[in-house]
């Protein structure tokens, strides 16, 4: 006889929570030290590098600041000094992007004017 295939909605909210807790516990217990380190590296990297909006960027900034503590300002100064040219590159890229946007908008306006006369 074929075994019934369960889906998450077959469980109550509490049962699903308990299943998840049990899975997490067993998953962590089954991982080697190296696997745990690699997994944590991936998670932290995702949390810090893949921020989407300002709120997430602030959360990442706070976490970094808390981690480095009193050394945080010195680290920032060292990074700013070491990568000073990157600010100029970023400003140039932003200016170039803004220029392209303005050209596209102008082109669209010109196209709309031409379309109006074609009618």
C-alpha positions as CSV (number, residue, x, y, z in Angstrom):
1,X,0.0,0.0,0.0
2,X,1.3,3.4,-0.9
3,X,2.3,5.7,1.9
4,X,0.4,9.0,2.2
5,X,2.4,12.0,1.2
6,X,2.1,14.8,3.7
7,X,2.2,18.5,3.0
8,X,2.7,21.3,5.5
9,X,-1.0,22.2,5.7
10,X,-1.7,18.7,7.1
11,X,-0.2,20.0,10.4
12,X,-1.4,22.5,12.9
13,X,0.6,25.7,13.4
14,X,2.1,24.3,16.6
15,X,2.9,20.9,15.0
16,X,4.6,22.7,12.1
17,X,6.6,24.8,14.5
18,X,7.7,21.6,16.4
19,X,8.7,19.9,13.1
20,X,10.8,22.9,12.1
21,X,12.5,23.1,15.5
22,X,13.3,19.3,15.3
23,X,14.7,19.7,11.8
24,X,16.9,22.6,12.7
25,X,18.3,20.8,15.7
26,X,19.0,17.6,13.8
27,X,20.4,19.5,10.8
28,X,22.9,21.4,12.9
29,X,23.9,18.3,14.8
30,X,24.6,16.5,11.6
31,X,26.9,19.2,10.2
32,X,30.7,19.1,10.7
33,X,32.5,22.1,12.1
34,X,33.7,23.1,8.6
35,X,30.1,22.8,7.2
36,X,28.8,24.9,10.0
37,X,31.4,27.6,9.4
38,X,30.7,27.6,5.6
39,X,27.0,27.8,6.3
40,X,27.3,30.7,8.7
41,X,29.6,32.5,6.2
42,X,27.0,32.2,3.5
43,X,24.2,33.5,5.8
44,X,26.2,36.5,7.1
45,X,27.4,37.3,3.7
46,X,23.9,37.3,2.4
47,X,22.6,39.4,5.3
48,X,25.4,42.0,4.9
49,X,26.0,42.1,1.1
50,X,22.5,41.6,-0.3
51,X,20.7,44.5,1.4
52,X,17.8,45.7,-0.6
53,X,16.6,49.0,0.9
54,X,17.7,51.7,3.2
55,X,16.3,49.9,6.3
56,X,18.3,46.8,5.6
57,X,21.4,48.8,4.9
58,X,21.0,50.5,8.3
59,X,20.6,47.1,10.0
60,X,23.8,45.9,8.3
61,X,25.6,49.1,9.3
62,X,24.5,48.7,12.9
63,X,25.6,45.1,13.0
64,X,29.0,46.0,11.6
65,X,29.4,48.9,13.9
66,X,28.4,46.8,17.0
67,X,30.9,44.1,15.9
68,X,33.9,46.4,15.6
69,X,32.9,48.6,18.5
70,X,35.6,51.2,19.4
71,X,37.7,50.2,16.4
72,X,34.9,51.0,13.9
73,X,35.8,54.6,13.2
74,X,39.5,53.7,12.6
75,X,38.5,51.0,10.2
76,X,36.3,53.4,8.3
77,X,39.1,55.9,8.0
78,X,41.5,53.2,6.8
79,X,39.1,52.0,4.2
80,X,38.3,55.6,3.0
81,X,42.0,56.3,2.7
82,X,42.8,53.0,0.9
83,X,39.9,53.3,-1.5
84,X,39.7,57.0,-2.0
85,X,39.6,56.7,-5.9
86,X,36.5,54.6,-5.7
87,X,34.5,57.6,-4.6
88,X,35.5,59.5,-7.7
89,X,34.6,56.5,-9.9
90,X,31.2,56.1,-8.2
91,X,30.5,59.9,-8.7
92,X,31.5,59.6,-12.4
93,X,29.3,56.5,-12.8
94,X,26.3,58.3,-11.2
95,X,26.9,61.4,-13.3
96,X,27.0,59.2,-16.4
97,X,23.9,57.3,-15.4
98,X,22.0,60.6,-14.8
99,X,23.2,61.9,-18.2
100,X,21.9,58.8,-19.9
101,X,18.5,59.0,-18.1
102,X,18.2,62.7,-19.2
103,X,19.0,61.8,-22.8
104,X,16.4,59.0,-22.8
105,X,13.8,61.3,-21.3
106,X,14.6,63.9,-24.0
107,X,14.5,61.3,-26.7
108,X,11.1,60.1,-25.5
109,X,9.8,63.7,-25.5
110,X,11.1,64.2,-29.0
111,X,9.5,61.0,-30.1
112,X,6.1,62.0,-28.6
113,X,6.2,65.3,-30.5
114,X,6.9,63.5,-33.7
115,X,4.1,61.0,-33.1
116,X,1.7,63.9,-32.4
117,X,2.3,65.4,-35.9
118,X,2.0,62.0,-37.6
119,X,-1.7,61.8,-36.8
